Amino acid sequence: MKALIKTKRGKGNVELVDNYPEPQIADHEVLLKVKAIGMCGTDYHIYTDEFPSNPPVLLGHEFSGVVVKRGSKVQGFSEGTRVVSELSVKACGTCVYCKTGNAHICPQKTSPGHGIDGACADYIKMPYHLLHQVPDTVSDEEAALVEPSAIVVHALLERTRVNVGDFVVIMGPGPVGLLALQMAKIAGAGKIMVVGTTADEEVRLPLAKKLGADYVVNCQKEDPLQLVQELTGGLGVDLVVEGAGAVSAINMGIEMLRKHGKMCVIGIPGEEYIQVKWKTSVFKAIQVIFSYSSSSTSWDLVLKMLEKKVLDVKSLISYKAKLEEWEEIFRKVSEGKVIKAVLEP
């Protein structure tokens, strides 16, 4: 089958092949025909070797597919069922995390796309217990973006909890930030500000405005902190969502928060150690909530949101292409010219 493979560690070392073996399923697995693949920044960072991987391995962890073959012990999910899949493959099922519904942070978990073979291929196999059926009214392309949407639902609606009327600032208008904007609105936020840079002025900040942001700010032309002070009478905002992984954004967010405010950190900085305004954080007694990956319940919520048309992921898809165009996609990602690219095998 056709597949996009990271052949070995090091920058580059990715190639498209036509003769990769089709996955062989076990009794508890299903074989999926891949319908759409969302290209993530993680995929690009595996390409540049800035994100750990276990090559040789197929890329791709955001995807939708249709069941074409079932193992003998699979319950439900008949052939022809359209599905998406959680990524907690090989979670042990017995540790404290698995037993409390948090298999996504199980130490034994291995994810498709970097730990085991992913979805940048004609077919992928997945354990059936990780599958979620896609509603008929949700397209394959929309379904491919359930995974990043679930990450944001888990962060904002399950862990951090946006309160009705909150003034929310979102740092970074990338896919995570634009999804966080919508989740904050769904949760009843009062005012929402999205902060970006000059690179975001052409596409991302206008889209944030279209999706309902009350204020969009280019921090290279306007001081977001000063604007927050003016808008809140010097009090500060209730919640900052850090989706960029930028140290400067984290520290600016700390300054923006009111006392007893909350910061939700989804973005991942490139460095292991960073400098943050620790004393300011202590004196304000802020809460910092780190969030990683997604729970099974967050996938259910996203699919319901898509079915009810209260979540718009179509607007984030700025480029569609065939898998053969992967090099062009990575070039556009590196230049910040796409919000979200969706590939078809």
Helices and strands as residue ranges (DSSP letters): E 3-6, E 14-17, E 29-39, H 41-47, E 57-58, E 62-70, E 82-85, H 96-99, G 103-105, E 123-127, G 128-130, E 131-133, H 140-143, H 146-153, I 154-160, E 167-171, H 175-186, E 191-196, G 198-200, H 204-210, E 215-218, H 224-232, E 237-242, H 247-256, E 257-265, H 278-284, E 287-290, H 296-307, G 314-316, E 317-322, G 323-325, H 326-334, E 340-344
